[in-house]
Amino acid sequence: MIEIKSKDSGDVLFSVDADTLMHGDFRSANLTGADLSGVDLRHADFSMANLVGADLSNSQLQFAIFSCAKMSDVNLLGADLSRAVFSSGRASGAADMSHANLRQSVMLGADLDFVNLQGSNFKDADLSYASFKSSDLSSSDLSEADLCDATFINANLSNCNLADSDLCGAHFNNADLSNSNMDRAEFSGEETQLPAILTQAKLENVSMVGANMVGVVLKRSDLTQADMRKANLTDAILNGAMMRNANVEDADFSGVALGTVNMQFANFSKAKNADIPAHKANSIR
């Protein structure tokens, strides 16, 4: 018999008549504030469970299911959530993980589509190949995180901290990244890695100071008032991008076609290697 206790009071919240919690059935269980830290919970089913404020730090949660679970303020520090499922493919079937602590967690290939992750902490987490389609990560901390090949299509990442993160191969099509900090982020990696794709992304007032954006795809993206000082945009694809009032001082635009870019009031005269079309020369500063 395994007893799951409250991390605060020590009261027994749930009992399992088994010698392991692997493949455990916790569907609809009330595990508010439970202490499940350091536990092997691989393949466990937490669908519709209440895990608000629970401690699952450093737990093994590979392939676990959290569809419709209530998980606000949950502690998943250092937990392995590889291939875990937090969504049933629609908004009504997604978990609520607002203000979750996911620092240094591993979420390789996890399914987080439509999940509410507002204000969560992913600092130094491994989110590679994870899917966050239509999820809400607004005001979250993703600094120094590995987001390689992750999918953020239609996701809300406004006001996020993505400084020093690795975004190689990540997809941000139609994502909202407005007012986010992406300073020194790696949008491009080694020659064998594809650059990030941000087609039609909302990037108003974003900070990309010193970012490595070689070959990045920014087709029809909105970079109004973006701060891109010292960014490396060599061979970037900017077809139809809006860069009105953008700060591109000392940014490198080698090999970038600027013919269809809205450069009005942007300081391209202070950019490096910018081939400015003659008909746009009077619109920049």
Beta strands, then each sheet from edge to edge (+ up, - down):
strand 1: 2-5
strand 2: 12-16
sheet 1: 1+ 2-
end
